[in-house]
Amino acid sequence: MSAIADIGLERGQTWLQDLLKLAHLPARVSIEQHDLAQASGSIWLTITESDLTPEQINILVGEHGEVLDALQYLANTIVNLGQPPEAQHAYTIELHGYRVKRQAELQALAEAAVAHVRETHQPYVIEHLSAAERRQIHNLLSDYEDLKTFSQGREPARHLVVQPQVSPAETSP
């Protein structure tokens, strides 16, 4: 790993540990290297749950992962602020296996969308996703040449649409 990558790892880890300390939460942050981290292209910062109460874990995850999403957004914005492009990193914040479980749910959702669109040739709308989750589904389906994905609407009602790819021959009169 390059020196720039090492600094990015440390910057993200230190930022999150300092934030948790300011919130009087006695948790440590570790840097995880596993298949999901490799596949997502992000640095996974895992909050060690052993020093947290179940209530603290629930608060940090939030309803439908909203607090984790907010922490992750802040980490990606603040830690990369003022950094040159080559020193910027994508961070994923994990706690209590939430991201791993949610990734499996998103994978199943993407597969259901593919099956529906291929079977019916009709668009499939996926609602109630965060911006990061929409991006994950876009990435999961990017290799399907017969399908296209796009986001539509405005927050908080923004959603992802999966539909058949229209070939140029189908659009000409």
The 8 nearest C-alpha neighbors of each residue, nearest first, counted from 0:
[[1, 4, 2, 5, 3, 6, 8, 7],
 [2, 0, 4, 3, 5, 6, 7, 86],
 [1, 3, 5, 4, 6, 0, 7, 86],
 [4, 2, 6, 1, 5, 86, 7, 85],
 [3, 5, 7, 1, 6, 2, 8, 0],
 [6, 4, 2, 8, 7, 3, 1, 9],
 [5, 7, 9, 3, 8, 4, 10, 2],
 [8, 6, 4, 10, 5, 9, 11, 3],
 [9, 7, 5, 6, 11, 10, 12, 4],
 [8, 10, 12, 6, 7, 11, 13, 5],
 [11, 9, 7, 13, 8, 12, 6, 14],
 [12, 10, 14, 8, 13, 9, 78, 7],
 [11, 13, 9, 15, 14, 10, 28, 16],
 [12, 14, 16, 10, 11, 15, 9, 17],
 [15, 13, 11, 17, 12, 16, 10, 18],
 [14, 16, 18, 12, 17, 13, 19, 11],
 [15, 17, 13, 19, 18, 14, 28, 20],
 [18, 16, 20, 14, 15, 19, 13, 21],
 [19, 17, 15, 21, 20, 16, 14, 22],
 [20, 18, 22, 16, 24, 21, 17, 15],
 [19, 21, 23, 17, 22, 18, 24, 16],
 [22, 20, 18, 23, 19, 17, 24, 16],
 [21, 23, 19, 20, 24, 18, 17, 25],
 [24, 22, 20, 21, 25, 19, 18, 26],
 [25, 23, 19, 22, 20, 26, 51, 21],
 [26, 24, 50, 23, 20, 51, 27, 19],
 [27, 25, 50, 24, 47, 46, 51, 48],
 [26, 28, 47, 46, 16, 29, 25, 50],
 [29, 27, 46, 45, 47, 16, 12, 44],
 [28, 30, 45, 44, 31, 46, 27, 12],
 [29, 31, 44, 43, 45, 32, 28, 12],
 [32, 30, 43, 33, 29, 44, 45, 42],
 [31, 33, 36, 30, 43, 34, 37, 42],
 [34, 32, 36, 35, 31, 37, 43, 38],
 [33, 35, 37, 36, 38, 32, 39, 31],
 [36, 34, 38, 37, 33, 39, 99, 32],
 [35, 37, 39, 33, 34, 38, 41, 43],
 [36, 38, 34, 40, 35, 39, 33, 41],
 [39, 37, 35, 36, 40, 34, 41, 33],
 [38, 40, 36, 41, 37, 35, 135, 42],
 [41, 39, 37, 38, 36, 42, 89, 35],
 [42, 40, 89, 90, 39, 36, 43, 91],
 [41, 43, 90, 91, 89, 36, 44, 40],
 [44, 42, 91, 31, 30, 92, 90, 36],
 [43, 45, 30, 92, 29, 91, 93, 28],
 [46, 44, 93, 29, 28, 92, 94, 43],
 [45, 47, 28, 94, 27, 48, 93, 26],
 [48, 46, 27, 26, 49, 28, 45, 50],
 [47, 49, 51, 50, 46, 95, 26, 94],
 [48, 50, 51, 47, 26, 52, 27, 46],
 [51, 49, 48, 26, 25, 52, 47, 27],
 [52, 50, 48, 49, 55, 56, 26, 53],
 [51, 53, 55, 54, 56, 50, 48, 49],
 [54, 52, 56, 55, 57, 51, 58, 48],
 [55, 53, 57, 52, 56, 58, 51, 59],
 [54, 56, 58, 52, 57, 53, 51, 59],
 [57, 55, 53, 59, 54, 58, 60, 52],
 [58, 56, 54, 60, 55, 59, 61, 53],
 [57, 59, 55, 61, 56, 60, 54, 66],
 [60, 58, 56, 57, 61, 66, 55, 67],
 [61, 59, 64, 67, 57, 66, 58, 56],
 [62, 60, 66, 64, 58, 65, 59, 57],
 [61, 63, 64, 65, 60, 66, 57, 58],
 [62, 64, 65, 61, 60, 66, 67, 68],
 [65, 63, 60, 61, 67, 62, 66, 68],
 [64, 66, 68, 61, 67, 63, 62, 69],
 [65, 67, 61, 69, 68, 60, 64, 59],
 [68, 66, 70, 60, 64, 69, 65, 71],
 [69, 67, 65, 71, 66, 70, 64, 72],
 [68, 70, 66, 72, 71, 67, 65, 73],
 [71, 69, 67, 73, 72, 68, 74, 66],
 [70, 72, 68, 74, 69, 73, 92, 67],
 [73, 71, 69, 75, 70, 74, 68, 76],
 [74, 72, 76, 70, 71, 75, 77, 69],
 [75, 73, 71, 77, 78, 76, 72, 70],
 [76, 74, 72, 73, 78, 90, 77, 79],
 [75, 77, 73, 74, 79, 78, 80, 72],
 [76, 78, 80, 74, 79, 73, 75, 72],
 [77, 79, 74, 80, 75, 76, 11, 10],
 [80, 78, 87, 82, 77, 76, 75, 81],
 [81, 79, 77, 82, 78, 76, 87, 75],
 [82, 80, 79, 83, 78, 77, 87, 84],
 [81, 83, 79, 80, 86, 87, 84, 85],
 [82, 84, 86, 85, 87, 81, 79, 80],
 [85, 83, 87, 86, 82, 88, 79, 81],
 [84, 86, 83, 87, 3, 82, 88, 4],
 [87, 85, 84, 83, 3, 82, 88, 7],
 [88, 86, 79, 84, 85, 82, 83, 7],
 [89, 87, 90, 7, 86, 41, 79, 42],
 [88, 90, 41, 75, 42, 91, 87, 40],
 [91, 89, 42, 41, 43, 75, 88, 92],
 [92, 90, 43, 42, 71, 44, 41, 93],
 [91, 93, 44, 71, 43, 45, 90, 67],
 [94, 92, 45, 98, 44, 46, 91, 97],
 [93, 95, 46, 96, 45, 97, 48, 92],
 [94, 96, 97, 48, 93, 56, 46, 47],
 [95, 97, 99, 94, 98, 100, 93, 101],
 [96, 98, 100, 95, 99, 94, 101, 93],
 [99, 97, 101, 100, 93, 96, 102, 94],
 [98, 100, 102, 96, 101, 97, 103, 35],
 [101, 99, 103, 97, 102, 98, 96, 104],
 [100, 102, 104, 98, 103, 99, 97, 105],
 [103, 101, 105, 99, 104, 100, 98, 106],
 [102, 104, 106, 100, 101, 105, 107, 99],
 [105, 103, 101, 107, 102, 106, 108, 100],
 [106, 104, 108, 102, 107, 103, 109, 101],
 [105, 107, 103, 109, 104, 108, 102, 110],
 [108, 106, 110, 104, 105, 109, 111, 103],
 [109, 107, 105, 111, 106, 110, 104, 112],
 [108, 110, 112, 106, 107, 111, 105, 113],
 [109, 111, 113, 107, 112, 108, 114, 106],
 [112, 110, 108, 114, 109, 113, 115, 107],
 [111, 113, 109, 115, 110, 114, 123, 116],
 [114, 112, 110, 116, 111, 115, 117, 109],
 [113, 115, 111, 117, 112, 116, 118, 110],
 [116, 114, 112, 118, 113, 117, 119, 111],
 [117, 115, 120, 113, 119, 121, 118, 114],
 [116, 118, 114, 120, 115, 119, 113, 163],
 [117, 119, 115, 116, 120, 114, 121, 113],
 [118, 120, 121, 116, 117, 115, 122, 114],
 [121, 119, 116, 117, 118, 163, 122, 162],
 [120, 122, 119, 116, 162, 123, 163, 115],
 [123, 121, 162, 161, 116, 160, 124, 120],
 [122, 124, 161, 160, 112, 162, 116, 121],
 [125, 123, 160, 159, 126, 161, 122, 158],
 [126, 124, 159, 158, 160, 123, 127, 128],
 [125, 127, 158, 128, 124, 159, 157, 156],
 [128, 126, 129, 158, 125, 156, 157, 155],
 [129, 127, 132, 126, 133, 130, 158, 125],
 [128, 130, 132, 131, 133, 127, 68, 65],
 [129, 131, 133, 132, 134, 128, 157, 135],
 [132, 130, 134, 129, 133, 135, 128, 68],
 [133, 131, 135, 129, 134, 130, 128, 136],
 [132, 134, 130, 136, 135, 131, 128, 137],
 [133, 135, 137, 131, 132, 136, 138, 130],
 [136, 134, 132, 138, 133, 137, 139, 131],
 [135, 137, 139, 133, 138, 134, 140, 109],
 [138, 136, 134, 140, 135, 139, 141, 148],
 [139, 137, 135, 141, 136, 140, 134, 142],
 [138, 140, 136, 137, 141, 135, 109, 142],
 [141, 139, 137, 138, 142, 143, 136, 109],
 [140, 142, 138, 143, 139, 137, 144, 147],
 [143, 141, 140, 144, 139, 138, 146, 145],
 [144, 142, 145, 146, 141, 140, 147, 113],
 [143, 145, 146, 142, 164, 147, 141, 140],
 [144, 146, 164, 143, 163, 147, 165, 117],
 [147, 145, 163, 164, 144, 143, 162, 161],
 [146, 148, 164, 162, 161, 163, 149, 145],
 [149, 147, 161, 160, 137, 162, 146, 159],
 [148, 150, 160, 159, 151, 161, 147, 137],
 [151, 149, 159, 158, 160, 157, 152, 148],
 [150, 152, 158, 157, 159, 149, 153, 160],
 [153, 151, 157, 156, 158, 154, 150, 155],
 [152, 154, 157, 156, 155, 151, 158, 150],
 [155, 153, 156, 157, 152, 158, 130, 151],
 [154, 156, 157, 153, 127, 152, 158, 129],
 [157, 155, 154, 153, 152, 158, 127, 126],
 [158, 156, 152, 153, 154, 151, 155, 150],
 [159, 157, 126, 151, 150, 125, 156, 152],
 [158, 160, 150, 125, 149, 124, 151, 133],
 [159, 161, 124, 149, 148, 123, 150, 125],
 [162, 160, 148, 123, 122, 147, 124, 112],
 [163, 161, 122, 147, 146, 116, 123, 121],
 [164, 162, 146, 145, 165, 147, 120, 116],
 [163, 165, 146, 145, 147, 166, 162, 144],
 [166, 164, 163, 169, 167, 170, 145, 168],
 [165, 167, 168, 169, 164, 170, 145, 163],
 [168, 166, 170, 169, 165, 171, 164, 172],
 [169, 167, 166, 170, 171, 165, 172, 164],
 [170, 168, 166, 167, 171, 165, 172, 164],
 [169, 171, 167, 168, 172, 166, 165, 164],
 [170, 172, 168, 169, 167, 166, 165, 164],
 [171, 170, 169, 168, 167, 166, 165, 164]]
